[in-house]
Amino acid sequence: MTIGAYLEEFHGLPVLDFADAASADALPDAAAVAWRVSGATYRDGDDPEWGGLFEDFLKTVDTHRVRAIVVGGWEDAYDTSSAAIVTALIAANDRLTGLEAVFLGDMTVEDCEISWIVQSDVTPLLAAYPALRELGVRGGSGLAFPSVRHAGLETLVVETGGLGAEVVRGIAGSDLPALERLELWLGTDEYGGDSSPADLAPLLSGEAFPALRSLGLCNSVIEDQVAAAVASAPVVARLDRLDLSMGVLTDEGAAALLDGQPLTHLRELDLAHHYLSEAMRERLTAALAPHGVRVVLDDPQEPEDDGDGDVWRYVAVAE
């Protein structure tokens, strides 16, 4: 699976491309949409640079009413980090006084493979916008997230084909007392995903993020190990949604889940894109569905046998 479509909704708002809106007869209420500001990753001579587009956006839109911004592509995003984008957003914090949500890197595979997107340290955005409630990032290359404190962040989503252990430790060690939803695409070591369940310890222990209700540890090549760690993690007792989808989850990981602490309090257990046998799927459903848990078992996968005795299983999004 690759990312083949742009965000259509963000922060509960429909996403509107600024370039399209600017050419229309009238702009919508600036607070009614999430504004997508996007440049070309493979830029021709006449294509505007992202910085110029953002300046036009600031001049055109009632910036004090803007609630959400989706940063799409920027020139040479496969080679040039998001640092200048982060700096530009920070410099505009005296104008974007109502900003609640930022997504950084809404690019499809045609714009830039997810593993190619070069990010940067995104935590200065949190310092510049104390009222920010939602932050989304796509791409793990160059991404930094040293531990921070932010009193208001409610949702943090990091989508990668490989999330570095240092970033995982930085997020897990952050002080985010309002965080309700955390989703990390852990990925594969082929693309920098070198974390282990030990790096998630402050999170799994329940010591971090007291408001957390939805946890996604997704798209992991070690999903069985993640599931085993989650099975006894104190944080699970406070969740209403657990997402272990998109990864290499086999019967071993699912059995660990079922043999661990009760999961019958969950509203949803998402295991989509899995390598579970039919017998294990039936076992999961029988154990949880009668308690009202929605067990998502879509997109079953079959391992690939290369004929030499090697069996290959893949995460949903890697390169």
N, C-alpha and C positions, 0 to 999 in steps of 0.2 A: 504494500500500500504506500502511496505517496500522497502528499498534500496537493490536491488538485484544484482547490477552490479557495477563494478569499473568505474571510469572515463576513457573514451576512448580519450578525447581531453581536454586539459587545456591550457589556454592562447593562443589559436589558434594553438596549437601544438599537434601532436599525442602523447599519453602517452605511454612510453616504460618502462617496468619493468627492473630495473637495473640487477636483478639476471638473467633474461633471456638473456639480452644483453651481460653480462659478460661471459656467456658460449658460445657465438657465435664466429665465426672466426674473425669478425671485428666489431668494434663499429661504430655507426653512428656519424656524426658530432654532437658534444655535444650541439650545438645551434639549432639543427633541431628537437629535441624532448623535451617533458616534462618528466623528469626522475622520475620514481616511485620507491621509496625506502621503502620497506615494510617488516616487520617481522610478525611472528605469534602471534596472541593475546593469543591463548591457546598453549603455547610453550611446545614442547617435549624436552627432554634432548639434542638432537642433533641440534635442530633448532637454528640458529644464532640469537643473540640479535640485536635489531635495531641499537644500537650504533656501533657494529662491522660492520654491513652492510654499515653504513654511512661512516665509516673509509675506507672500501674497495672502496666505490664509490669515495671518495675524492682522493684516490691513483690511481684510474683506469681511470677516466674521465678527460678530459681537463677542469678543473673546471672554468677557467676564461671565457670559452665560454658557460657555462651552463646558460640558461635563465629561466628555470622553474623546480621546484621540487614539486613532489606530495608525501607527506608522507602518507603511507598507515597505516597498523597496527603496533602496538608495543606490547611488552610482557605485558600481564595483563592490557590491555587498559581499561578494565571495573573496574579496581581497582587502577591503577597507572596512574598518570596524565601525560600530555604531557610536563611538565616542563623540563624534561631532554632533550626532543627532541628540544624544543625551545632553550635551552642553547647550544646544539650541533650546531644547525644552526647558532646561533649568533657567536659562536667561529670560525666558518668557513667563516666569512664575508670577511676576507682578501684574501680568495682563490676564493670565489664565487662572484667575482667582477662584473659580468654581470647579476646577478640574478634579474629577473623582477617579478617573480610570485612564490607564495608558496600556496599549499593547504595542510591543516593539518587535517588528519583523514579520508582518503579515505578508509572507511571500509564498507562492506556489512553487512546485518543482520546476516549472518552466522559467520562473524568475531566478531561482537559486535553490539547489539542493539544501535540505535542512542542515546537513552536516557542514555545508560550505559557508553558511551565514556566519559572518564574523561579528560577534557581539563585543561587549566591553563591560566595565564595572557599572552595573545599572543601579546600585544602591544610592548614589547621589540624588537620583530622582526622588527617593523617599524622603531624604532630608529637605529637598527643595519644595516638596508638596506634602506638608503634614496632614492635609485633609484627604490625601489619596486613599481610596478604598479598594481599588483593584489594580493589579499589575500583572501583565502577561508578557512573556518573552518567548520568542521562537529562535532556536539556534544555540548550540552549546560551545562552539569554537570561540575561544577568547573570552568567554563569559566569566565574570567575577561577581561574587556575592559575599563579601565579608560580612560577618555577623553584625546586625544592626538592631536598633530599636525603633519601632514605629507604632504609635498608639492606635492608629485608625485602620490599618490595612486589614481588609476582611477576606480578600481572595488573592492568592498567588498561584500562577500557573507558569511552569517552565517546560516548554516543549522542545525536546532535542532527540537526536539519534544517538547521543552519547553524552551523559552529564558527568562532569568531572567530580571526583570525590571531594576536592576542596570546596567546590560550590555546594555540594550536598551538606557538608559539615557546616558551612557558613549559614545556610538556610536553617538547618536543624538547630543551630546554636543561636539563632536570632531571637530577640524579645519582641514578639508580635502578639500582644494580649487579646487583640480583637479578631485574629485570624480564624475564620470559620471554614474556609475551603483551601486546601493545599493539593496541588496536582503536579507531580514531578514525572517527566518522561525520562527514565534512567538510561535507556538505550543499551548499546553494546560497546565492548572494549575496542572494537574495530574503529569506532568513531569517538573515542575519548571517554566512554562510560566505564570508569574504573572504580566506582564506589562499591561498597559492600553493605550489608545490613548494619554492621558496626557503626558506619558513618551516620546512620539514622537514629542512633541510640537516644539522644535527648528527645527526639520526636516520639519514638515508639514507647518510651518510658512514661509518657504522659506529662513529663515535667514541663515541656514547652507547649505553647499554644493552648491555653486553657479553654478557649472558645471553639476549638476545632470540632466540626461535625461531619465534614466530608474530606476523606483522605484518598488520594490517588497516587499509587506508586506503580506506574504504568510502563509499558513498552520496554520491559527489562529482559535481557538475555538470561538473568539469574532470577527469574520470577518465582521459581520453586523455593529458592533461598529466602526471597522476600516474603513469600507466603508463610514459610515456616517461622520466620521472625515475627510476623504479624500475628500468628496464631496464639502467641502467648504475650503479646504486647498490651500493657495496661491501657494505652490510648484507645484501643478498640471499644472499650466499654462506653465511651462517651460519643462514639460515632453513630450517625444514622445512615451513612453511605460509605462503602468501601469499594475502591476501584483498583483491581489488579489486572486490568484488561491490556490488550495489545502486546503482551509479552510471551515468553516461552514457558507457559504454565502447563505442567503435565500432571498425571495422576498423583505423582509424588507430592507436589505442592498442594494439590486439592485435598489429599488425604491428611496432610498436616493441618490444614485449615479445619477440617471436620473433627480431627482428634484434639484440637486445641480448645480454647475458651468458647463458650456459647456465642453464636452469631445471630441468634433468633431475634435480637432487638433491632437488627438493621432494617432499614427501609429498603435498601438495595445493595446487592453484591454484584458488581459488574466484572465478569470474567471473559468478556468477548475477545475474540481472536485467541484461541487456546488450543492445546494439544491433548484434550481430555478424551478418554474412552467413553463410549456410550454408557457403559455401566457406571462410570464415575459421574457423568452428567445426571443420570437417574438418581444416584445416591445423593448428590447435592440438592437436587430439586425436592426429593422426598424428605430430606432433613430440614429444609429451610422454608420452602413454599407454604406448608401448612401454617406456619407462624406469621405469614403475611410478608415474608421477605421476597422481593422481586429479584430472582436470580437470572442474570443476563448471561446467556451462553451462546450468543450469536457468533457467526463467523468461525466455525471449527476448522482447524488446520490439520493437514496430514504431513508428517515428516517426509523429507526427501532422502531416498537411499541412492547413493551414487553407484551402487553395484559392487563397491569394494569393501563393503561392510561399514562404511561411515554413514551415519544418519544425521541429517541437517535439519535444524529448526530455526526459525527466524522471528525476530520481533516485527511488529507491523510497520514501523517507520525507522529506517536506519540512515542510509546515505542521504 
